[in-house]
Amino acid sequence: MPERDVSSPPSNGDSGALSALPSPTARIVAFASIIAGGVAGAVIGHALVDVQCAGDCTTGRGLGILIGALSSAGGMSVVAVLGLRAIGEWRQLGDRPATAPTRRGS
């Protein structure tokens, strides 16, 4: 069976082109999880500064919110990318044709 060139689109109506692009639903869920992680980090950053500071701490609260949001969203984006890659690998494994198992030594 000749190998198919995956760098160009299929020419004979073959719609089995390989794609590493996750489904739109998976991308929306990943984006929403990054936003939720950022919001949670902002709340945690605000609470940490609020507990430690007395008086007018607007700069401290702002920095706590910013640093908490950015660090949490950054960490959650790593998790989301790894999850999207795993989904792509699972889909690729599911698209492979099944091969008959071979027995050795018989």
TISETI-307133 format. One record per residue (C-alpha): chain; x, y, z. Coordinates in steps of 0.25 Angstrom, whole numbers, plus 5000, padded with zeros to 4 digits. Layout:
! residues N
@chain->A, x->X, y->Y, z->Z
...
! end
This chain:
! residues 106
@chain->A, x->5000, y->5000, z->5000
@chain->A, x->5006, y->5013, z->4996
@chain->A, x->5008, y->5024, z->5006
@chain->A, x->4999, y->5036, z->5005
@chain->A, x->5006, y->5050, z->5005
@chain->A, x->5000, y->5057, z->5017
@chain->A, x->5006, y->5071, z->5013
@chain->A, x->4996, y->5073, z->5002
@chain->A, x->4980, y->5072, z->5002
@chain->A, x->4974, y->5058, z->4998
@chain->A, x->4972, y->5058, z->4983
@chain->A, x->4962, y->5047, z->4981
@chain->A, x->4951, y->5050, z->4991
@chain->A, x->4959, y->5044, z->5002
@chain->A, x->4954, y->5051, z->5014
@chain->A, x->4964, y->5044, z->5024
@chain->A, x->4974, y->5055, z->5024
@chain->A, x->4982, y->5056, z->5037
@chain->A, x->4979, y->5068, z->5046
@chain->A, x->4985, y->5071, z->5060
@chain->A, x->4975, y->5082, z->5062
@chain->A, x->4965, y->5078, z->5074
@chain->A, x->4950, y->5079, z->5072
@chain->A, x->4944, y->5093, z->5075
@chain->A, x->4937, y->5088, z->5087
@chain->A, x->4950, y->5083, z->5093
@chain->A, x->4957, y->5097, z->5090
@chain->A, x->4945, y->5104, z->5097
@chain->A, x->4946, y->5096, z->5109
@chain->A, x->4961, y->5098, z->5110
@chain->A, x->4959, y->5113, z->5108
@chain->A, x->4948, y->5113, z->5119
@chain->A, x->4957, y->5105, z->5128
@chain->A, x->4968, y->5115, z->5126
@chain->A, x->4959, y->5127, z->5129
@chain->A, x->4953, y->5120, z->5142
@chain->A, x->4968, y->5117, z->5147
@chain->A, x->4971, y->5132, z->5145
@chain->A, x->4959, y->5136, z->5152
@chain->A, x->4962, y->5127, z->5164
@chain->A, x->4976, y->5131, z->5164
@chain->A, x->4972, y->5146, z->5165
@chain->A, x->4963, y->5143, z->5176
@chain->A, x->4974, y->5135, z->5184
@chain->A, x->4984, y->5147, z->5181
@chain->A, x->4974, y->5157, z->5186
@chain->A, x->4971, y->5149, z->5199
@chain->A, x->4986, y->5147, z->5202
@chain->A, x->4988, y->5162, z->5201
@chain->A, x->4976, y->5165, z->5209
@chain->A, x->4980, y->5156, z->5221
@chain->A, x->4994, y->5161, z->5221
@chain->A, x->4991, y->5176, z->5220
@chain->A, x->4984, y->5187, z->5228
@chain->A, x->4980, y->5200, z->5224
@chain->A, x->4980, y->5205, z->5209
@chain->A, x->4986, y->5194, z->5201
@chain->A, x->4981, y->5197, z->5187
@chain->A, x->4995, y->5195, z->5181
@chain->A, x->4997, y->5182, z->5188
@chain->A, x->4983, y->5177, z->5185
@chain->A, x->4985, y->5180, z->5170
@chain->A, x->4998, y->5173, z->5170
@chain->A, x->4993, y->5161, z->5177
@chain->A, x->4981, y->5160, z->5168
@chain->A, x->4990, y->5162, z->5155
@chain->A, x->5001, y->5152, z->5160
@chain->A, x->4991, y->5142, z->5165
@chain->A, x->4983, y->5143, z->5152
@chain->A, x->4995, y->5142, z->5143
@chain->A, x->5001, y->5130, z->5150
@chain->A, x->4989, y->5122, z->5151
@chain->A, x->4985, y->5124, z->5137
@chain->A, x->4999, y->5121, z->5132
@chain->A, x->4999, y->5108, z->5140
@chain->A, x->4985, y->5105, z->5135
@chain->A, x->4989, y->5107, z->5120
@chain->A, x->5000, y->5097, z->5122
@chain->A, x->4990, y->5087, z->5127
@chain->A, x->4980, y->5090, z->5116
@chain->A, x->4990, y->5089, z->5105
@chain->A, x->4994, y->5075, z->5110
@chain->A, x->4980, y->5071, z->5111
@chain->A, x->4978, y->5075, z->5096
@chain->A, x->4990, y->5068, z->5092
@chain->A, x->4985, y->5055, z->5099
@chain->A, x->4972, y->5056, z->5092
@chain->A, x->4979, y->5058, z->5079
@chain->A, x->4987, y->5045, z->5081
@chain->A, x->4975, y->5037, z->5086
@chain->A, x->4968, y->5041, z->5073
@chain->A, x->4980, y->5038, z->5065
@chain->A, x->4981, y->5024, z->5071
@chain->A, x->4966, y->5022, z->5069
@chain->A, x->4967, y->5025, z->5055
@chain->A, x->4977, y->5014, z->5052
@chain->A, x->4972, y->5002, z->5045
@chain->A, x->4972, y->4990, z->5053
@chain->A, x->4983, y->4980, z->5051
@chain->A, x->4982, y->4965, z->5054
@chain->A, x->4991, y->4961, z->5065
@chain->A, x->5003, y->4952, z->5061
@chain->A, x->5008, y->4940, z->5069
@chain->A, x->5022, y->4938, z->5071
@chain->A, x->5029, y->4924, z->5072
@chain->A, x->5018, y->4916, z->5065
! end
